[in-house]
């Protein structure tokens, strides 16, 4: 309320809320337009946009010029080839270790630098890949996840640091990240395939788009939550911007940055099945084929492997983010030489395991595998035959 003096008296004048005025005016105009058109008048065709026609034109141009235009010859095709080579290289490295070498490296590394209990979980995950006969498909999926996460972190962490330091960058990135999180993944599958064709590059790009927002947001929050006193102390001691970032900001934001890494891995794994629609292959393709053929048992097997992989990666990265320390089963002494001796021993065992794995074969022996598809299908048939009366309730 504001006071206006009139002949020695103070009269109060109410303050008008402009938001309510705009809202009421908008409602009145909308109702008036509706009544004027009797509720049946269509939107003027001259004001509508033919988005579908424009997209069809873009599709036609891409199809006619994807082998001749410099945009593709020196842009999209180069990027697609680079992503394909990354995926091929990582997959070759994983399969080249052999199933014994990969399992030993994963279990010992987890035991040495994370913890013994989680090492048992990693062993169980590797065992599920092997005994279900899905070792090759599991390595293909893991390769896709590794490449996608590395690219997402290479883009997301610098953007998060910049957003955490500059308010304008934060304001500009927020709506973009909102769109990336809200937009259904099926909406950008076809545009990506249009420019990169069906295959691993399209699957990687779709996965990066889906998995990028968490690491950007959490890195930005972590940078902003670093105590101001720490920043001022570093600057007062003459720290350069590079030293401030490496020695003050990133260590202070370490927990949230690692949480962003954890969430990015989980988001990438959640895209495995959807990415199979654009040629991702691996476990997601096995799930999609099983569902397409209405074969629940065949779809459940790779589903179990995906869950095992997700749980192992989630627990390991979560523990690293929580503790931030290296502890393990081999080196428990306080002296540096004991820790070094333990690390050397672990590396020696890993090398021996890799050599043994390559000698025995890279894939798990097919004779030692078993399938749960037939028992699951049998159980579902029995349920649908003998318990169909439950659907009446």
WOQUINOR-V626399 format. One record per helix or strand. SS is the DSSP state (helix for helix, strand for strand). FROM is the first residue (numbers start at 1). LEN is the number of residues. If there is no record, write none. Layout:
BEGIN
((SS FROM LEN) (SS FROM LEN))
END
This chain:
BEGIN
((strand 2 5) (strand 9 5) (helix 18 19) (helix 45 3) (helix 51 15) (helix 70 27) (helix 98 16) (helix 116 16) (helix 135 31) (helix 167 16) (helix 185 3) (helix 189 8) (helix 200 25) (helix 228 9) (helix 241 12) (helix 254 17) (helix 272 7) (helix 282 11) (helix 296 28) (helix 336 25) (helix 366 3) (helix 373 14) (helix 388 5))
END
